[in-house]
Amino acid sequence: MPSAIVLKRRAIDKRYYYRHRRRISVRKSRKWYSLTLEQRQKLAERSRRWFQRLTLKEKLEHSRACVAYTRKKRRSLRRLAIKKLGSRCANPRCMWINKDGSRGCTDRRCLQVDHVFGGGKKEYKKRATIRFYQNVINDLRGRYQCLCANCNWIKRALRKESLFI
Ligand SMILES: [Zn+2]
């Protein structure tokens, strides 16, 4: 049995979906991607007007739902991306020793996605984390690898990507 908060959340989500089902179904369908820029802008304008008409409480509820959705999505995508890259620090000389005595950090909390050939800053600046993780998952050219935080920063220093070290 899920907790009361989860049940409440589900009820809110359901109500939210029911209220905005038309807009959501447009976004989710392929239709959104086949629209021209003007048509998309028109839809965006409509949802902007819809948002303005909400009460303050509803606005808060809506933005909270959006934030929660993004967070959940980002977390699950990060998990998938790290899993795809092997869930282990790719540096053969990684100094981290795991609980079972093997080398190469497997602690998911400090594993990071590294761009093998650099250029991460440029991609990071686009600020679309969800898109970034999707790129990692869909990548077939081996542009990304999994490194622990230490190895990642050491690599950065060696490549003189950082100005401070
Ligand atoms: Zn490492």
Boltz pocket constraint, residues with backbone or C-beta under 6 A from the ligand:
constraints:
  - pocket:
      binder: B
      contacts: [[A, 89], [A, 90], [A, 91], [A, 94], [A, 95], [A, 96], [A, 104], [A, 105], [A, 147], [A, 148], [A, 149], [A, 150], [A, 151], [A, 152]]
      max_distance: 6.0
